[in-house]
């Protein structure tokens, strides 16, 4: 029964993402009679399903996050190649693509090195032994990749190219801010964890003294920036792709990320007065400007 439920969820995830792709692909360039956004949707999910096979055979999650990052890079490169080979040089599209590739390379390598260091990701302990639950997890990653990058893919796939204007520049600034916050927060936490005395302590210094989850704030901000960069290109149903940063927020705050870490933190340090004060005086997500 559990296997049937998991496979049904996986099918529902793909169908939902397909319907979303069909809705936002208005005015996309076409390849062999199929719009580019549709091609990218299939590519993204197929990569996950192919990677799932050896991952399940060897019961490993070690290249799960890395595959997600490589999927972003592959989809963006394919989109850029398809558009720049059929139209005039699109500088705006190249800037958006370069921003996502830079983010994917950084995050993918960071997560891969982390799991290589820790030897495993505890989230997958029970998941990777169930073929249906593990398959559902890889399918969910396909949805994550497509929806998060959807605003960028829609903008790049526009036959007129990405418009560079003041709104585009604002989007670039938001991306740079979010990317910088995410990188700094991750590096600060890595440095904190590298100190033996901090093995069982919670981090409350640097950006982590201003937000309990500054890395996720950076992630949401940079995807908002990507969307703003492409929004001047949108027409009609393209505007549904604004769901991209909203999806990132909902996923990181209410599904994984913040929700899970808050639960673990409360379970591990909830009895400590210092942790109670930290939670009381430190915003959950949006950093406080003044200490």
C-alpha positions, 0 to 999 in steps of 0.5 A, a space after each residue: 500500500 505504501 509503495 502505491 501511495 508513493 508512486 501515486 504521489 510521484 505521478 501527481 508531482 509530475 502531472 502538476 509540474 507538467 500542467 504548470 509548464 504548459 501554462 507558463 510556456 506561452 510564447 516560448 520558441 519551439 523545437 521540433 514542434 514542441 515548445 522549449 519549456 516542454 523540452 526542458 521539463 522532460 529533460 529535467 525529470 528524465 535526468 532524475 529518473 536515470 540517476 535514481 537507478 544506480 542510487 537505489 541499486 547502491 542504496 546511496 544518496 551521495 550524489 543526490 544533491 550533486 545531480 540536482 545542481 548538474 540538472 540546473 546547469 544542463 537545463 540552462 545550457 540547453 536553453 541558452 544553446 537553443 535560443 542563441 542558435 535560433 536568434 540574435 545574441 541574447 545578453 540578458 538571457 546569458 546573464 540570467 543563465 550565468 547567475 544560475 550556473 554560478 549558484 548551482 556550481 557553488 551549492 552543488 560542490 558545497 553540498 557534495 563536499 559536506 556529504 563526503 565529509 559526513 559520509 551520509 545524509 541522515 534524511 535518507 536513512 529510511 528513504 533509500 531502502 524503499 524503491 518507491 519512496 526513493 523514486 518519489 524523492 528523486 521525482 520531487 527533486 525534478 519538480 524543485 529544479 523545474 519550478 525554481 528555474 521556471 522564471 528563468 527558463 520562460 525568460 530565456 525561451 522568449 523569442 524576443 530575448 530578455 529585456 535589459 532595463 532598470 528592473 533587470 538591474 534590480 534583479 541582478 542586485 537582488 541576486 548578488 545580495 542573496 548569493 552573497 548572504 548564502 555563501 557567507 552564511 554557509 562558510 560561517 557555519 562550516 567554520 563554526 562546525 570545524 571547531 571541536 568545542 562546537 560539535 554539539 553547540 548551536 551557531 549564534 555568531 556572524 549572520 547567524 546572530 541576525 537570523 536563525 536561517 540566513 542561508 535560506 534567506 539568501 536562497 529565497 532572495 537570489 531566486 527572487 532576483 532571478 525572477 525580477 531579472 526576467 519579469 520584463 520579458 513575461 507576457 500573459 500566462 508567463 506571469 505564473 512563473 512568479 511562483 518560482 520564488 514563492 515555491 522556494 519560500 514555501 519549500 524552505 520554510 514549511 516543508 524542508 529546511 527551516 521547519 526541520 531544523 527548528 524541530 531538531 534545534 528545539 529537540 537538541 537545545 530547547 532546554 538551554 536558556 541560551 537557546 531560548 534567548 537566541 530564539 526569542 531575540 533572533 528572527 527566524 528568516 529575515 535578518 535584523 539589520 541592527 544587532 
